[in-house]
Amino acid sequence: MKRFGITDSFYSILITLLCGTPVSGHSQRLSYRPPLEKVLVILGQDMGATGGFAYPDNDGYLDHFDQVPAGFTTYTSINRLEGLTEKTNYGSGNVCAQCYLDNEKYNNSVVVLGLYMVNQLAEITNGSLDANIKKLGTWISAANRPVFVRIGYEFNASWAGYKPSDYIAAFRYLTDYWEEMGVLNFNTVWQSDGYGSSAQLLAWYPGDNYVDWMAYSHFDGKGEGIIALAKTRSKPVMIAEATPRMDLKTTDGATAIQGWFEPFFNTIQQNKGVIQAFCYINTNWEAQSMWKGGGWGDSRIQVNPEVQEFWINELLMDHYQFASSQLFETLSPFGTHHKELAQASFKLVKKGAFYLLKSDDDEPAFFVLYTTTGQKILEGKWPANTLFDFHLIDMQRYLLKLNVKSDQMIIKL
């Protein structure tokens, strides 16, 4: 039985103050997950699809709908980092992650970044791409918002050709590298192609400590294996890519709704509290040279009045989350303030059941310790240049809320 409160806190956590030498180690990334009843609405997967930009990217989702999506999907590769800070086009629409950050319309939207790694796994783990890994980590930290990184998306797809052991090693290498850098505002996304049983998918699984979200592509495959696995591991699921593979310009609205949209949203409803984000690809596939002739059609919601009306009515339901000034706060119970976290002078290391934090600041800090459900455990003053020793007896996670020189910080334990 879990017990909380100041009196019962001694059963779940023991805190002592110790003076001593700083302990080397690395920071742990924050956990981003909406309340269990909520689902993030995310759009992608190119600038023309999402809209809100200058011509030719001014006829997308944001140009036809009032609500700004909670996030946007975009892409880059670890060996070239194309499309990260400057606009590029693979023949599938313009992509530019930084362009979204520079667009005030997306100020309150999270980033969902697809990281292409085909034929790059060995270079990742042997250190050849460390410079690019560092550049990407620096960009993530500077984004000053939650960034969900789909590391080697569709890891089990034949087109990727990943050997499971190599993929796992690369996934872990990237995660460890960014944490060693002190990048805290990213979550890892482990995305399948929508096929495979739970047992089959586990061959590629990097481990619970490395995977924050499980995900899948909702095209022909429906992600049953990933969803089942997420339930057993208490992981949230993101439908990281979804499109109906039909031409909404020419398909009868009722046919499209009954054939794809209703079943799609039913899948989300039937897995309430598990599927907590979906990324809809709102694009004219036939207008993009990479996809033309592949049978993907035109999936833009705005080109079919009946589908558009259905979509608007569906998303009026309270459990869908869009961009707002409070969105980032709801994803992490007490907010993040990433810039202050990145600049703060502290070290964190786990040793057995203990977490040691060292403050290098010359002034004392005030702390409040919460459970991840928002229950306050203890509060007090953290003396300057001292170590905190957290003994997590029941091994559950806590949030330490600090105030160092008036800057809010949160560290996930």
C-alpha beads as a LAMMPS data file, in Angstrom:
LAMMPS data file: protein, C-alpha beads

413 atoms
412 bonds

1 atom types
1 bond types

-500.0 500.0 xlo xhi
-500.0 500.0 ylo yhi
-500.0 500.0 zlo zhi

Masses

1 110.0

Atoms # bond

1 1 1 0.000 0.000 0.000
2 1 1 1.315 3.427 -0.928
3 1 1 1.149 6.011 1.826
4 1 1 1.847 9.698 1.440
5 1 1 2.000 12.806 3.584
6 1 1 4.490 14.346 5.981
7 1 1 3.946 11.740 8.723
8 1 1 3.953 8.696 6.461
9 1 1 6.786 9.991 4.304
10 1 1 9.359 8.279 6.483
11 1 1 7.995 4.919 5.347
12 1 1 8.632 5.804 1.723
13 1 1 11.659 8.093 1.768
14 1 1 14.582 8.950 4.022
15 1 1 16.361 12.253 3.512
16 1 1 19.614 13.256 5.110
17 1 1 21.935 16.182 4.522
18 1 1 25.569 15.357 4.007
19 1 1 28.583 17.552 3.440
20 1 1 31.108 16.232 1.014
21 1 1 32.729 16.217 -2.383
22 1 1 30.614 16.482 -5.544
23 1 1 29.769 13.131 -7.117
24 1 1 30.098 12.856 -10.891
25 1 1 27.170 11.541 -12.892
26 1 1 24.517 12.641 -15.359
27 1 1 21.097 14.212 -15.225
28 1 1 17.920 12.305 -15.958
29 1 1 15.422 13.447 -18.550
30 1 1 12.017 14.657 -17.454
31 1 1 8.868 12.595 -17.909
32 1 1 6.223 14.036 -20.233
33 1 1 2.806 12.481 -20.169
34 1 1 -0.636 14.106 -20.193
35 1 1 -3.199 13.232 -17.525
36 1 1 -4.483 9.697 -18.098
37 1 1 -7.784 10.812 -19.597
38 1 1 -6.132 13.163 -22.122
39 1 1 -4.891 12.647 -25.707
40 1 1 -2.484 14.997 -27.500
41 1 1 -3.583 16.049 -31.006
42 1 1 -0.470 16.292 -33.206
43 1 1 -0.258 17.141 -36.923
44 1 1 2.377 16.522 -39.562
45 1 1 4.440 15.634 -41.322
46 1 1 5.715 18.564 -43.366
47 1 1 5.300 22.337 -43.292
48 1 1 2.714 22.327 -46.065
49 1 1 0.659 19.749 -44.194
50 1 1 0.600 21.681 -40.926
51 1 1 0.426 25.125 -42.557
52 1 1 0.739 28.462 -40.839
53 1 1 3.735 29.536 -42.915
54 1 1 4.351 31.677 -45.979
55 1 1 3.706 30.355 -49.498
56 1 1 3.868 27.535 -50.513
57 1 1 3.194 26.227 -46.998
58 1 1 0.105 28.330 -46.348
59 1 1 -2.679 25.894 -47.232
60 1 1 -2.298 23.349 -44.442
61 1 1 -4.155 22.394 -41.309
62 1 1 -3.548 25.611 -39.398
63 1 1 -4.851 27.649 -42.331
64 1 1 -8.248 25.945 -42.126
65 1 1 -8.769 25.146 -38.426
66 1 1 -8.818 27.443 -35.414
67 1 1 -7.226 25.169 -32.825
68 1 1 -3.436 24.909 -32.944
69 1 1 -2.320 21.275 -32.546
70 1 1 -0.578 20.257 -29.350
71 1 1 2.427 19.254 -31.422
72 1 1 3.922 18.945 -34.888
73 1 1 5.945 16.179 -36.510
74 1 1 9.109 16.804 -38.455
75 1 1 12.208 14.844 -39.509
76 1 1 15.985 14.807 -39.620
77 1 1 18.782 12.226 -39.843
78 1 1 21.589 11.786 -37.364
79 1 1 24.354 11.692 -39.991
80 1 1 23.344 14.903 -41.795
81 1 1 20.902 16.791 -39.532
82 1 1 19.164 18.100 -42.631
83 1 1 15.851 19.789 -41.946
84 1 1 16.807 20.591 -38.366
85 1 1 17.849 24.243 -38.542
86 1 1 17.285 24.946 -42.244
87 1 1 14.544 24.039 -44.683
88 1 1 14.966 20.936 -46.813
89 1 1 12.763 18.778 -49.018
90 1 1 13.171 15.050 -49.641
91 1 1 10.412 15.088 -52.247
92 1 1 7.852 14.849 -49.442
93 1 1 7.257 18.489 -48.574
94 1 1 9.346 21.110 -46.809
95 1 1 10.672 20.174 -43.393
96 1 1 12.399 22.492 -40.946
97 1 1 12.194 21.936 -37.205
98 1 1 13.645 25.341 -36.362
99 1 1 11.078 27.048 -38.583
100 1 1 8.357 25.847 -36.219
101 1 1 10.236 27.172 -33.199
102 1 1 10.613 30.530 -34.927
103 1 1 6.897 30.666 -35.761
104 1 1 4.969 32.182 -32.845
105 1 1 1.851 30.268 -33.904
106 1 1 3.561 27.128 -32.607
107 1 1 4.923 28.622 -29.373
108 1 1 2.826 26.265 -27.260
109 1 1 3.247 23.092 -29.328
110 1 1 5.573 20.187 -28.567
111 1 1 8.078 18.825 -31.073
112 1 1 7.781 15.251 -32.358
113 1 1 11.045 14.582 -34.186
114 1 1 11.513 11.564 -36.443
115 1 1 15.196 10.573 -36.344
116 1 1 16.296 8.622 -39.435
117 1 1 19.149 6.193 -38.713
118 1 1 19.183 3.694 -41.595
119 1 1 22.769 2.517 -42.281
120 1 1 24.004 4.730 -39.428
121 1 1 23.831 2.467 -36.370
122 1 1 27.503 1.486 -36.305
123 1 1 28.593 5.104 -36.741
124 1 1 26.403 6.089 -33.802
125 1 1 27.807 3.530 -31.378
126 1 1 31.457 3.820 -32.443
127 1 1 31.485 7.557 -31.794
128 1 1 31.861 8.702 -35.397
129 1 1 28.677 10.781 -35.178
130 1 1 29.244 12.237 -31.715
131 1 1 29.566 15.766 -33.101
132 1 1 26.128 15.549 -34.693
133 1 1 24.635 13.842 -31.659
134 1 1 25.915 16.725 -29.549
135 1 1 24.527 19.294 -32.004
136 1 1 21.118 17.652 -31.910
137 1 1 21.186 17.488 -28.120
138 1 1 22.067 21.174 -27.958
139 1 1 19.198 21.999 -30.314
140 1 1 16.747 19.948 -28.221
141 1 1 17.798 21.710 -25.035
142 1 1 17.516 25.142 -26.675
143 1 1 14.012 24.316 -27.946
144 1 1 12.815 25.081 -24.404
145 1 1 9.802 22.792 -24.732
146 1 1 9.113 19.051 -24.664
147 1 1 10.743 17.224 -27.578
148 1 1 9.644 13.663 -28.358
149 1 1 12.374 11.884 -30.342
150 1 1 11.229 8.942 -32.471
151 1 1 14.593 7.187 -32.470
152 1 1 14.906 5.061 -35.615
153 1 1 11.167 5.150 -36.267
154 1 1 9.510 1.973 -37.595
155 1 1 12.405 -0.015 -36.186
156 1 1 10.935 -3.369 -37.307
157 1 1 10.062 -2.323 -40.863
158 1 1 11.784 -4.118 -43.720
159 1 1 12.827 -0.797 -45.284
160 1 1 14.870 0.082 -42.169
161 1 1 16.826 -3.174 -42.097
162 1 1 17.857 -2.816 -38.465
163 1 1 19.504 -5.716 -36.690
164 1 1 17.790 -5.755 -33.262
165 1 1 20.966 -5.758 -31.185
166 1 1 22.483 -2.897 -33.198
167 1 1 19.297 -0.866 -32.979
168 1 1 19.100 -1.325 -29.207
169 1 1 22.721 -0.256 -28.790
170 1 1 22.206 2.899 -30.876
171 1 1 18.983 3.795 -29.055
172 1 1 20.719 3.505 -25.695
173 1 1 23.814 5.350 -26.897
174 1 1 21.798 8.384 -28.005
175 1 1 19.742 8.479 -24.823
176 1 1 22.787 8.181 -22.565
177 1 1 24.726 10.762 -24.558
178 1 1 22.021 13.415 -24.239
179 1 1 21.529 12.724 -20.555
180 1 1 25.279 13.013 -20.007
181 1 1 25.020 16.422 -21.725
182 1 1 22.338 17.440 -19.261
183 1 1 19.554 17.524 -21.860
184 1 1 16.400 17.025 -19.816
185 1 1 13.519 18.142 -22.046
186 1 1 13.326 15.098 -24.336
187 1 1 11.371 11.863 -24.217
188 1 1 12.287 8.802 -26.238
189 1 1 9.676 7.273 -28.547
190 1 1 10.022 3.616 -29.587
191 1 1 7.952 3.267 -32.758
192 1 1 7.035 0.110 -34.656
193 1 1 5.507 -0.048 -38.129
194 1 1 2.200 -1.240 -36.665
195 1 1 2.870 -4.936 -37.180
196 1 1 4.287 -7.657 -34.963
197 1 1 3.245 -9.364 -31.753
198 1 1 4.480 -8.194 -28.367
199 1 1 6.890 -11.127 -28.224
200 1 1 8.316 -10.303 -31.655
201 1 1 8.693 -6.593 -30.885
202 1 1 10.600 -7.249 -27.661
203 1 1 13.605 -8.318 -29.760
204 1 1 14.127 -4.609 -30.507
205 1 1 13.249 -3.293 -27.041
206 1 1 15.945 -1.042 -25.476
207 1 1 14.502 -1.441 -21.958
208 1 1 12.072 0.282 -19.631
209 1 1 14.647 2.807 -18.453
210 1 1 15.301 3.918 -22.030
211 1 1 11.803 3.975 -23.499
212 1 1 9.434 6.745 -22.400
213 1 1 6.697 6.220 -25.009
214 1 1 5.788 3.279 -27.205
215 1 1 4.389 4.105 -30.637
216 1 1 3.267 2.694 -33.949
217 1 1 2.224 3.688 -37.474
218 1 1 -1.522 3.363 -38.030
219 1 1 -1.805 2.566 -41.747
220 1 1 -2.611 -1.058 -42.570
221 1 1 -1.107 -2.360 -39.327
222 1 1 -3.113 -1.433 -36.239
223 1 1 -0.468 -1.687 -33.514
224 1 1 -2.050 -4.483 -31.469
225 1 1 1.348 -5.788 -30.358
226 1 1 2.629 -2.402 -29.225
227 1 1 -0.599 -1.557 -27.400
228 1 1 -0.587 -4.877 -25.547
229 1 1 3.080 -4.472 -24.631
230 1 1 2.541 -0.896 -23.412
231 1 1 -0.196 -2.086 -21.067
232 1 1 2.112 -4.626 -19.464
233 1 1 4.918 -2.062 -19.083
234 1 1 2.771 0.927 -18.038
235 1 1 3.982 3.007 -20.974
236 1 1 1.890 5.597 -22.845
237 1 1 1.296 4.958 -26.547
238 1 1 1.638 7.467 -29.354
239 1 1 0.112 6.804 -32.746
240 1 1 3.124 8.424 -34.361
241 1 1 1.896 8.284 -37.973
242 1 1 -1.703 7.954 -39.145
243 1 1 -3.354 8.478 -42.516
244 1 1 -6.339 6.801 -44.215
245 1 1 -4.610 5.902 -47.520
246 1 1 -7.496 7.265 -49.581
247 1 1 -8.166 10.376 -51.638
248 1 1 -10.463 12.517 -49.522
249 1 1 -11.090 14.822 -52.493
250 1 1 -12.851 12.065 -54.404
251 1 1 -13.982 9.612 -51.718
252 1 1 -17.533 9.942 -50.426
253 1 1 -17.445 11.471 -46.938
254 1 1 -19.592 8.763 -45.333
255 1 1 -17.398 6.057 -46.851
256 1 1 -14.238 7.704 -45.507
257 1 1 -15.731 8.227 -42.059
258 1 1 -17.102 4.714 -41.694
259 1 1 -14.139 3.055 -43.368
260 1 1 -11.302 4.765 -41.512
261 1 1 -12.018 7.727 -39.233
262 1 1 -14.581 6.091 -36.945
263 1 1 -12.490 2.917 -36.489
264 1 1 -9.413 5.071 -35.877
265 1 1 -10.984 7.127 -33.099
266 1 1 -12.642 3.988 -31.707
267 1 1 -9.171 2.502 -31.274
268 1 1 -8.205 5.509 -29.160
269 1 1 -11.382 5.317 -27.110
270 1 1 -11.008 1.591 -26.518
271 1 1 -7.493 2.191 -25.165
272 1 1 -8.245 5.191 -22.987
273 1 1 -5.351 5.988 -20.684
274 1 1 -2.982 4.003 -22.912
275 1 1 -3.079 5.799 -26.280
276 1 1 -2.308 9.346 -25.191
277 1 1 -1.210 11.025 -28.410
278 1 1 -1.896 10.701 -32.124
279 1 1 -0.119 12.283 -35.078
280 1 1 -2.302 12.714 -38.168
281 1 1 -0.577 13.205 -41.526
282 1 1 -2.627 15.925 -43.201
283 1 1 -1.048 16.017 -46.640
284 1 1 -1.652 15.615 -50.355
285 1 1 0.559 12.593 -50.905
286 1 1 -0.026 12.615 -54.667
287 1 1 1.538 16.096 -54.917
288 1 1 4.829 14.825 -53.447
289 1 1 7.299 13.074 -55.732
290 1 1 8.386 10.581 -53.059
291 1 1 4.855 9.240 -52.665
292 1 1 3.153 9.956 -56.000
293 1 1 1.530 6.846 -57.461
294 1 1 1.852 4.889 -54.227
295 1 1 -1.855 4.844 -53.451
296 1 1 -1.675 7.222 -50.492
297 1 1 -4.107 9.744 -51.991
298 1 1 -4.923 13.104 -50.419
299 1 1 -5.451 12.895 -46.657
300 1 1 -6.090 16.594 -46.019
301 1 1 -9.112 16.935 -43.739
302 1 1 -10.071 20.289 -45.228
303 1 1 -10.732 18.918 -48.751
304 1 1 -13.768 16.859 -47.708
305 1 1 -16.629 18.815 -46.034
306 1 1 -18.211 15.745 -44.417
307 1 1 -14.914 14.496 -43.037
308 1 1 -14.085 17.995 -41.842
309 1 1 -17.378 18.256 -39.956
310 1 1 -16.857 14.817 -38.401
311 1 1 -13.299 15.737 -37.409
312 1 1 -14.330 19.016 -35.771
313 1 1 -17.126 17.364 -33.805
314 1 1 -14.893 14.500 -32.655
315 1 1 -12.181 16.847 -31.410
316 1 1 -14.699 18.871 -29.404
317 1 1 -14.585 16.064 -26.841
318 1 1 -12.877 17.117 -23.611
319 1 1 -10.144 14.504 -23.636
320 1 1 -8.337 15.935 -26.666
321 1 1 -5.540 18.389 -25.914
322 1 1 -4.401 21.210 -28.176
323 1 1 -1.748 23.888 -27.832
324 1 1 -2.287 26.253 -24.921
325 1 1 -0.251 28.333 -22.523
326 1 1 -0.825 25.587 -19.929
327 1 1 -0.026 22.574 -22.109
328 1 1 3.603 22.113 -21.053
329 1 1 2.582 22.380 -17.396
330 1 1 -0.002 19.617 -17.810
331 1 1 2.560 17.270 -19.371
332 1 1 4.782 17.563 -16.294
333 1 1 2.924 18.207 -13.041
334 1 1 4.921 21.281 -12.056
335 1 1 6.256 22.632 -15.346
336 1 1 9.794 22.425 -16.596
337 1 1 11.598 25.729 -17.213
338 1 1 14.232 23.946 -19.286
339 1 1 16.595 26.867 -19.696
340 1 1 17.088 27.180 -15.946
341 1 1 17.527 23.425 -15.658
342 1 1 20.207 23.382 -18.321
343 1 1 22.100 26.257 -16.704
344 1 1 21.700 25.172 -13.084
345 1 1 24.840 24.171 -11.223
346 1 1 24.190 20.691 -9.855
347 1 1 25.228 17.091 -10.321
348 1 1 23.065 13.983 -10.042
349 1 1 24.079 10.346 -9.775
350 1 1 22.282 7.154 -8.767
351 1 1 24.150 4.754 -6.484
352 1 1 22.049 1.720 -5.641
353 1 1 18.870 2.979 -4.021
354 1 1 20.366 6.436 -3.448
355 1 1 20.284 9.620 -5.467
356 1 1 22.954 12.167 -4.653
357 1 1 22.628 15.786 -5.706
358 1 1 25.320 18.396 -5.204
359 1 1 24.573 22.110 -5.265
360 1 1 27.496 24.303 -6.260
361 1 1 25.573 27.517 -5.579
362 1 1 26.784 29.787 -2.801
363 1 1 23.258 30.484 -1.584
364 1 1 20.786 28.046 -0.019
365 1 1 17.894 26.700 -2.079
366 1 1 14.380 25.858 -0.974
367 1 1 12.978 22.483 -1.993
368 1 1 9.635 20.707 -2.092
369 1 1 9.528 16.957 -2.689
370 1 1 6.424 15.523 -4.393
371 1 1 5.301 12.154 -5.620
372 1 1 4.670 12.065 -9.373
373 1 1 0.934 12.178 -8.611
374 1 1 1.388 15.621 -7.086
375 1 1 1.333 14.763 -3.381
376 1 1 3.725 16.794 -1.240
377 1 1 6.170 14.739 0.831
378 1 1 8.591 17.190 2.466
379 1 1 9.804 20.735 2.122
380 1 1 12.682 22.686 3.580
381 1 1 15.966 24.456 2.840
382 1 1 18.882 22.992 0.894
383 1 1 22.033 24.516 2.384
384 1 1 24.655 25.812 -0.002
385 1 1 27.363 23.418 -1.163
386 1 1 25.831 20.302 0.362
387 1 1 24.696 16.917 -0.831
388 1 1 21.162 15.555 -0.656
389 1 1 20.892 11.835 -0.109
390 1 1 17.521 10.371 -1.214
391 1 1 16.823 6.803 -0.150
392 1 1 13.876 5.574 -2.245
393 1 1 12.662 2.725 -0.081
394 1 1 9.642 1.824 -2.231
395 1 1 11.563 2.632 -5.445
396 1 1 8.836 4.831 -6.928
397 1 1 9.592 8.106 -8.660
398 1 1 9.464 11.513 -7.073
399 1 1 9.778 15.074 -8.248
400 1 1 12.109 17.456 -6.457
401 1 1 10.989 21.046 -6.949
402 1 1 13.780 23.489 -6.246
403 1 1 14.088 27.231 -6.135
404 1 1 17.670 28.230 -6.812
405 1 1 18.202 31.980 -6.924
406 1 1 14.525 32.433 -7.836
407 1 1 14.650 30.078 -10.850
408 1 1 12.187 27.180 -10.812
409 1 1 13.681 23.746 -11.388
410 1 1 12.351 20.223 -11.381
411 1 1 14.431 17.071 -11.299
412 1 1 12.828 13.676 -11.941
413 1 1 13.928 10.977 -9.511

Bonds

1 1 1 2
2 1 2 3
3 1 3 4
4 1 4 5
5 1 5 6
6 1 6 7
7 1 7 8
8 1 8 9
9 1 9 10
10 1 10 11
11 1 11 12
12 1 12 13
13 1 13 14
14 1 14 15
15 1 15 16
16 1 16 17
17 1 17 18
18 1 18 19
19 1 19 20
20 1 20 21
21 1 21 22
22 1 22 23
23 1 23 24
24 1 24 25
25 1 25 26
26 1 26 27
27 1 27 28
28 1 28 29
29 1 29 30
30 1 30 31
31 1 31 32
32 1 32 33
33 1 33 34
34 1 34 35
35 1 35 36
36 1 36 37
37 1 37 38
38 1 38 39
39 1 39 40
40 1 40 41
41 1 41 42
42 1 42 43
43 1 43 44
44 1 44 45
45 1 45 46
46 1 46 47
47 1 47 48
48 1 48 49
49 1 49 50
50 1 50 51
51 1 51 52
52 1 52 53
53 1 53 54
54 1 54 55
55 1 55 56
56 1 56 57
57 1 57 58
58 1 58 59
59 1 59 60
60 1 60 61
61 1 61 62
62 1 62 63
63 1 63 64
64 1 64 65
65 1 65 66
66 1 66 67
67 1 67 68
68 1 68 69
69 1 69 70
70 1 70 71
71 1 71 72
72 1 72 73
73 1 73 74
74 1 74 75
75 1 75 76
76 1 76 77
77 1 77 78
78 1 78 79
79 1 79 80
80 1 80 81
81 1 81 82
82 1 82 83
83 1 83 84
84 1 84 85
85 1 85 86
86 1 86 87
87 1 87 88
88 1 88 89
89 1 89 90
90 1 90 91
91 1 91 92
92 1 92 93
93 1 93 94
94 1 94 95
95 1 95 96
96 1 96 97
97 1 97 98
98 1 98 99
99 1 99 100
100 1 100 101
101 1 101 102
102 1 102 103
103 1 103 104
104 1 104 105
105 1 105 106
106 1 106 107
107 1 107 108
108 1 108 109
109 1 109 110
110 1 110 111
111 1 111 112
112 1 112 113
113 1 113 114
114 1 114 115
115 1 115 116
116 1 116 117
117 1 117 118
118 1 118 119
119 1 119 120
120 1 120 121
121 1 121 122
122 1 122 123
123 1 123 124
124 1 124 125
125 1 125 126
126 1 126 127
127 1 127 128
128 1 128 129
129 1 129 130
130 1 130 131
131 1 131 132
132 1 132 133
133 1 133 134
134 1 134 135
135 1 135 136
136 1 136 137
137 1 137 138
138 1 138 139
139 1 139 140
140 1 140 141
141 1 141 142
142 1 142 143
143 1 143 144
144 1 144 145
145 1 145 146
146 1 146 147
147 1 147 148
148 1 148 149
149 1 149 150
150 1 150 151
151 1 151 152
152 1 152 153
153 1 153 154
154 1 154 155
155 1 155 156
156 1 156 157
157 1 157 158
158 1 158 159
159 1 159 160
160 1 160 161
161 1 161 162
162 1 162 163
163 1 163 164
164 1 164 165
165 1 165 166
166 1 166 167
167 1 167 168
168 1 168 169
169 1 169 170
170 1 170 171
171 1 171 172
172 1 172 173
173 1 173 174
174 1 174 175
175 1 175 176
176 1 176 177
177 1 177 178
178 1 178 179
179 1 179 180
180 1 180 181
181 1 181 182
182 1 182 183
183 1 183 184
184 1 184 185
185 1 185 186
186 1 186 187
187 1 187 188
188 1 188 189
189 1 189 190
190 1 190 191
191 1 191 192
192 1 192 193
193 1 193 194
194 1 194 195
195 1 195 196
196 1 196 197
197 1 197 198
198 1 198 199
199 1 199 200
200 1 200 201
201 1 201 202
202 1 202 203
203 1 203 204
204 1 204 205
205 1 205 206
206 1 206 207
207 1 207 208
208 1 208 209
209 1 209 210
210 1 210 211
211 1 211 212
212 1 212 213
213 1 213 214
214 1 214 215
215 1 215 216
216 1 216 217
217 1 217 218
218 1 218 219
219 1 219 220
220 1 220 221
221 1 221 222
222 1 222 223
223 1 223 224
224 1 224 225
225 1 225 226
226 1 226 227
227 1 227 228
228 1 228 229
229 1 229 230
230 1 230 231
231 1 231 232
232 1 232 233
233 1 233 234
234 1 234 235
235 1 235 236
236 1 236 237
237 1 237 238
238 1 238 239
239 1 239 240
240 1 240 241
241 1 241 242
242 1 242 243
243 1 243 244
244 1 244 245
245 1 245 246
246 1 246 247
247 1 247 248
248 1 248 249
249 1 249 250
250 1 250 251
251 1 251 252
252 1 252 253
253 1 253 254
254 1 254 255
255 1 255 256
256 1 256 257
257 1 257 258
258 1 258 259
259 1 259 260
260 1 260 261
261 1 261 262
262 1 262 263
263 1 263 264
264 1 264 265
265 1 265 266
266 1 266 267
267 1 267 268
268 1 268 269
269 1 269 270
270 1 270 271
271 1 271 272
272 1 272 273
273 1 273 274
274 1 274 275
275 1 275 276
276 1 276 277
277 1 277 278
278 1 278 279
279 1 279 280
280 1 280 281
281 1 281 282
282 1 282 283
283 1 283 284
284 1 284 285
285 1 285 286
286 1 286 287
287 1 287 288
288 1 288 289
289 1 289 290
290 1 290 291
291 1 291 292
292 1 292 293
293 1 293 294
294 1 294 295
295 1 295 296
296 1 296 297
297 1 297 298
298 1 298 299
299 1 299 300
300 1 300 301
301 1 301 302
302 1 302 303
303 1 303 304
304 1 304 305
305 1 305 306
306 1 306 307
307 1 307 308
308 1 308 309
309 1 309 310
310 1 310 311
311 1 311 312
312 1 312 313
313 1 313 314
314 1 314 315
315 1 315 316
316 1 316 317
317 1 317 318
318 1 318 319
319 1 319 320
320 1 320 321
321 1 321 322
322 1 322 323
323 1 323 324
324 1 324 325
325 1 325 326
326 1 326 327
327 1 327 328
328 1 328 329
329 1 329 330
330 1 330 331
331 1 331 332
332 1 332 333
333 1 333 334
334 1 334 335
335 1 335 336
336 1 336 337
337 1 337 338
338 1 338 339
339 1 339 340
340 1 340 341
341 1 341 342
342 1 342 343
343 1 343 344
344 1 344 345
345 1 345 346
346 1 346 347
347 1 347 348
348 1 348 349
349 1 349 350
350 1 350 351
351 1 351 352
352 1 352 353
353 1 353 354
354 1 354 355
355 1 355 356
356 1 356 357
357 1 357 358
358 1 358 359
359 1 359 360
360 1 360 361
361 1 361 362
362 1 362 363
363 1 363 364
364 1 364 365
365 1 365 366
366 1 366 367
367 1 367 368
368 1 368 369
369 1 369 370
370 1 370 371
371 1 371 372
372 1 372 373
373 1 373 374
374 1 374 375
375 1 375 376
376 1 376 377
377 1 377 378
378 1 378 379
379 1 379 380
380 1 380 381
381 1 381 382
382 1 382 383
383 1 383 384
384 1 384 385
385 1 385 386
386 1 386 387
387 1 387 388
388 1 388 389
389 1 389 390
390 1 390 391
391 1 391 392
392 1 392 393
393 1 393 394
394 1 394 395
395 1 395 396
396 1 396 397
397 1 397 398
398 1 398 399
399 1 399 400
400 1 400 401
401 1 401 402
402 1 402 403
403 1 403 404
404 1 404 405
405 1 405 406
406 1 406 407
407 1 407 408
408 1 408 409
409 1 409 410
410 1 410 411
411 1 411 412
412 1 412 413
